[in-house]
Amino acid sequence: MNIEINTLGLKNAEKFSSICQDYPFQIYLRSGQFCVDPKSMLGVLAIFYSASDPVVLDTNDMDEETTQKFLKDIGQYIKK
C-alpha cells in the first residue's frame, strides 16, 4: 500500500521514524528516484528536507490488520 506523507520538520521526522521502528516489517519511504528506510532518522530527515516530489510510504508486505494499526499510528502524517 502506498500512502502520501506530509513532510513537516525535524520534530515530526523524529516521531514518524520512531513509530516506524515499532513495526518489524519492511517499510520504504520514497520520493522521486530516492528511497530510504523510514526506521532511519537520518533517512527520514534526508528525504523530508530534499524531496521535491511527493513523499510516499510503501508498507510492502504488511498484513491487513497491522496495516490498519499502522495507519492509525501515523494518521497525523498522512496527507489528506
Secondary structure, 3 states (H helix, E strand, C coil): CEEEECCCCHHHHHHHHHHHHCCCCCCEEEECCEEECCCCHHHHHHHHHHCCCCEEEECCCCCHHHHHHHHHHCHHHECC
